[in-house]
Amino acid sequence: MRGPKVPSFIGNLLHDQARMILKDRIEKVISDHFSGSDKFLVDIKSKPGDKIAVFIDGDNGVTIDDCKAVTRLIESNFNRDNEDYDLTVSSSGADSPMKLPRQYFKHVGRTLEVTTKTGEVASGKLIAATGDSIELQHIPGKKETQKPNTVIKFSEIKEGKVILSFK
């Protein structure tokens, strides 16, 4: 005789909760490890199939050795027999959007495109990053005149990206 059937959405819900608990635990382990260093956690993405992607950054960049160290740190803190997951640790990448205010400071002097939470898009050379905002210098096109600098508070930023130039 079989027990009562559990609806699949409940099984999925329990699996999602377990994945969130693992994600929260990984976040704490990494944050504790990076405390007081120039490295920091940017994001953890949990995908179906127990795939976990960890993105790290540093005020002075991230090396492959940094990624390896975080991989070893996670693997030493979590038993693969109890928590089956596929782990990837990498830097947030030059073409990835900046998610944290701390990421803007190392890009002073580079050209950015910033989208605000209201959907406005501003681009220009990042000339300053302070505790609560950034300042972009407009780069005029051929038929444009110089516009005043744009100051955007971090609390207003939805996403910022470095504009890569291959000139």
VENBELLIN-V281162 format. One record per pair of residues at least 4 apart in sequence whose ideal C-beta (glycine too) atoms are under 6 Angstrom apart, sorted by the first residue. I is the first residue (numbers start at 1). J is the second residue. If there is no record, write none. Layout:
I/J
I/J
This chain:
6/10
6/11
19/46
22/83
23/44
23/46
26/74
27/44
29/77
30/41
31/41
33/73
34/39
34/40
38/58
38/59
38/60
39/58
40/57
41/56
42/55
42/57
42/92
42/99
43/55
43/99
44/54
45/53
46/52
47/51
50/84
50/85
51/86
52/85
52/87
53/88
54/89
55/92
56/62
57/62
57/92
57/103
58/62
59/106
62/66
62/91
67/89
67/90
70/89
71/89
78/83
92/96
97/159
97/161
98/103
98/160
101/154
104/129
104/134
105/129
107/126
107/162
108/126
108/129
110/126
110/162
111/125
111/163
112/126
112/160
112/162
113/123
113/161
113/163
114/122
114/152
114/157
114/160
115/121
115/158
115/159
116/120
116/156
116/158
117/156
117/158
122/136
122/150
124/136
124/137
124/138
124/139
125/137
127/135
127/137
128/135
129/134
132/153
132/154
133/151
133/153
134/152
135/149
135/151
136/150
137/149
138/147
140/144
140/146
152/156
152/157
